[in-house]
Amino acid sequence: MKVLIYSRVSTDEQAEKYGLDAQRHALRGLATRRGYTITEEVAEEGISGTIADRPGLARVRDLLRSGQADGVLIYDLSRLARETVLSLTLLAELHTLGTVEFLARPSEDTPDGKMLNTIEAAFAERERSKLIERTKAGRLAKMRRGLVPCGPYPFGYRPEQPGKGAPYTQPGGLVIVEDEAKLVRQLYAWAEEGISVRQMATRLGASGAKAPRGGPWSKPTITKLLRNPVYKGTFILGRLTSDKKQAAWVRVERPEAEWIRITVAPIVSTVTWERGQACFERNRSRLVGRPDKREYLLRGLLVCGVCGKRYVGGASRGRRVYRCSGRDSLLGEHRCLGSRELGADKVEQEVKAAITDMLNNPRRLLGAEQYQARQGARHGEAEEVARALPDCRARRARLLDLAVDGTVSKAVFADRDAPLAAAGAAGRRARQGGRWERRSGRPGARR
């Protein structure tokens, strides 16, 4: 039997027994003992088990639907999901596509098997809740002791690691990394000299110094370093929170009274840090005196087809243009070289004409919606027929066994096999049609 190996680990579980290598090693051994052939190994790292729409699971579904694999091996039910309802929903879906086996036991689609799956899913959800509870309690205990509870840690610092039972000796439990601290001090020195942020990025790029997250130095990166109060000795926690705005979650700033401040070792003096903030105010006052009178109606709305970054407005030889933000010379070898400038007047006129045409012909919008609805219905019917194909094959196989054993006569076999054969042929046609649609990239495409 051809099988897939699916493994998953979230960020909080990296240090536990659920490491990806451990899961893969155990599942390879299971496949060897059962005599299975491994078609593909699908792994998801740093993804929570509470998320239903995961790329790895989508890949597993596609491989099972296409017949490239007959089943999937999973370490245990908690690797599939960490919520009871989600676990049982995903498991029921996978059962319709093929077999599912865990390391310790097969997953049976029977009343007793469903009961066992429900119990195991409930324990997995409880384990996750307890893990979150313990993590929060540990972080709160560290904050009460005046220590920075967790990362990511600011550029120029690393966590102190005292021996077992030994006390922390550094304020906030953070140690200054001198190589990085030198760059921070240099940035503040340049700010006092009146050097612009763009010039700072150019100088750092020319020096070969590494940015906090690798890659080229950028203006936002330097701005964050110069704005961060940790460098004057104040680490702030809880400044931002998540808030639901319409259909999306966004990061918003909490009231300052709710911030948690932790004292750490400063890299620059308070006076130097305040002078760095004055640098921004000085640059802002200079720009206010010469505001750009040009308007760019599509700024941030156009997307580069080469690198995926947004287009921004600018001037070229006295005319308005849109250019990819990825063409910035500060990006060095990572800059976008395949995009081109677009004349603002021409692009805005084309967009305006397209919008006007749609508004003047609302039937086009209605027609597009009806077309998509029809294609979606056809695609859903085809998928339903294709999902029934494994069951149809199994029923035909059982019927053939009965005919070979002589349990049913040839006439009965022919009578019962005809509708199953027709259903199997319809399922194969639906599956092949789905493959062609995915390859062609358009719904309803035919050979």
Secondary structure, DSSP 8 states (H G I E B T S, - for coil): -EEEEEEEE-GGGTTSTT-HHHHHHHHHHHHHHHT-EEEEEEEEES--TT-S--HHHHHHHHHHHTTS-SEEEES-HHHH-SSHHHHHHHHHHHHHHSEEEESSSB---SHHHHHHHHHHHHHHHHHHHHHHHHHHHHHHHHHHTT---S----TTEEE----TT----SGGGEEE-HHHHHHHHHHHHHHHHT--HHHHHHHHHHHT---TTSS---HHHHHHHHH-GGGGTEEEES-EEEEEETTEEEEEE--GGG-EEEE---SS-HHHHHHHHHHHHHHHHHHHTS------TTTTT-B-TTT--BEEEEEETTEEEEEEGGG-GGGGGGS--S---EEHHHHHHHHHHHHHHHHH-HHHHHHHHHHHHHHHHHHHHHHHHHHTHHHHHHHHHHHHHHHHHTSS-HHHHHHHHHHHHHHHHHHHHHHHHHHHHHHHTSTT---
